[in-house]
Amino acid sequence: MASRASAPPPGRNVTAGIIIVGDEILKGHTQDTNTYFLCRTLRSLGVQVCRVSVVPDEVATIAAEITSFSSRFTHVLTAGGIGPTHDDVTFEAAAQAFGDELKPHPELQAAIKALGKQGWEKLSLVPSSARLHYGTDPHTGRPFKFPLVSVRNVYLFPGIPELLRRVLEGLKGLFQNTAVQFHLRELYVAADEASIAPSWLRPRPTLDAGLAWVPTLTGAATTIR
């Protein structure tokens, strides 16, 4: 089934869990930049990221994490494990998580053929209940040649950082929560955090905000979110 980007139902508590897939991340061979981008972008869309997990290229492990996350969060975003090689198993894991079969999708087969990609047929094998989301490339203004695949509330993003960014930017409407807008204020204090902390223990009006201390060698930055 194909779909266009559309905003989720309005609500204050829209949450997300992120699953980063890849042995190369766990082994320290590749620096993970996707987590930072996903968290920052989702927060700008009014979505609270509650958990990030990094898992190896193992079907059972990925499937178990998808099952866990999908029952706890509004949205689940995976990154990585999508491609033509033997270790690209995210589609298979998503199918296992929801008891689906892997089946060739005619639209994906046509897209791969149109791209002239030899040996990429594996990308057309997706869970039987998968949906396809077609967005617009923010850099070119043209429709994406290959859609984002989702299964229920799980969105399966590519792991290549440049590609992931383009896909998320082109499909922001899938995650936009117009009921919430997060704000950030920072106060830099030239003092040791231990000397400041007691003042924050005094009673004060309840605020719908989080308070974080970011200590440095020269002082502390107090961040109110």
Secondary structure as the mmCIF struct_conf table of DSSP 4:
data_model
#
loop_
_struct_conf.conf_type_id
_struct_conf.id
_struct_conf.beg_label_comp_id
_struct_conf.beg_label_asym_id
_struct_conf.beg_label_seq_id
_struct_conf.end_label_comp_id
_struct_conf.end_label_asym_id
_struct_conf.end_label_seq_id
STRN STRN1 ALA A 2 ARG A 4
HELX_LH_PP_P HELX_LH_PP_P1 ALA A 7 PRO A 10
BEND BEND1 ARG A 12 ARG A 12
STRN STRN2 THR A 15 VAL A 21
HELX_RH_AL_P HELX_RH_AL_P1 ASP A 23 LEU A 26
TURN_TY1_P TURN_TY1_P1 LYS A 27 GLY A 28
BEND BEND2 HIS A 29 THR A 30
HELX_RH_AL_P HELX_RH_AL_P2 ASN A 34 SER A 44
TURN_TY1_P TURN_TY1_P2 LEU A 45 GLY A 46
STRN STRN3 GLN A 48 VAL A 55
BEND BEND3 ASP A 57 ASP A 57
HELX_RH_AL_P HELX_RH_AL_P3 VAL A 59 SER A 70
TURN_TY1_P TURN_TY1_P3 SER A 71 ARG A 72
BEND BEND4 THR A 74 THR A 74
STRN STRN4 HIS A 75 ALA A 79
BEND BEND5 GLY A 80 GLY A 80
BEND BEND6 GLY A 83 THR A 85
TURN_TY1_P TURN_TY1_P4 HIS A 86 ASP A 87
HELX_RH_AL_P HELX_RH_AL_P4 THR A 90 ALA A 97
TURN_TY1_P TURN_TY1_P5 PHE A 98 GLY A 99
HELX_LH_PP_P HELX_LH_PP_P2 ASP A 100 GLU A 101
STRN STRN5 LEU A 102 PRO A 104
HELX_RH_AL_P HELX_RH_AL_P5 PRO A 106 LEU A 115
TURN_TY1_P TURN_TY1_P6 GLY A 116 GLY A 116
TURN_TY1_P TURN_TY1_P7 GLN A 118 GLY A 119
HELX_RH_3T_P HELX_RH_3T_P1 GLU A 121 SER A 124
STRN STRN6 LEU A 125 PRO A 127
TURN_TY1_P TURN_TY1_P8 SER A 128 SER A 129
STRN STRN7 ARG A 131 TYR A 134
STRN STRN8 THR A 136 THR A 136
TURN_TY1_P TURN_TY1_P9 PRO A 138 THR A 140
BEND BEND7 ARG A 142 ARG A 142
STRN STRN9 PRO A 143 PRO A 143
HELX_LH_PP_P HELX_LH_PP_P3 PHE A 144 PHE A 144
BEND BEND8 LYS A 145 PHE A 146
HELX_LH_PP_P HELX_LH_PP_P4 PRO A 147 PRO A 147
STRN STRN10 LEU A 148 VAL A 151
TURN_TY1_P TURN_TY1_P10 ARG A 152 ASN A 153
STRN STRN11 VAL A 154 PHE A 157
BEND BEND9 GLY A 159 ILE A 160
HELX_RH_AL_P HELX_RH_AL_P6 PRO A 161 GLY A 170
TURN_TY1_P TURN_TY1_P11 LEU A 171 LEU A 171
HELX_RH_3T_P HELX_RH_3T_P2 LYS A 172 LEU A 174
TURN_TY1_P TURN_TY1_P12 PHE A 175 PHE A 175
TURN_TY1_P TURN_TY1_P13 THR A 178 ALA A 179
STRN STRN12 ARG A 185 VAL A 189
BEND BEND10 ALA A 190 ALA A 191
HELX_RH_AL_P HELX_RH_AL_P7 GLU A 193 ILE A 196
HELX_RH_3T_P HELX_RH_3T_P3 ALA A 197 LEU A 201
BEND BEND11 ARG A 202 ARG A 202
BEND BEND12 ASP A 208 ASP A 208
STRN STRN13 LEU A 211 PRO A 215
BEND BEND13 LEU A 217 THR A 218
STRN STRN14 ALA A 220 ILE A 224
#
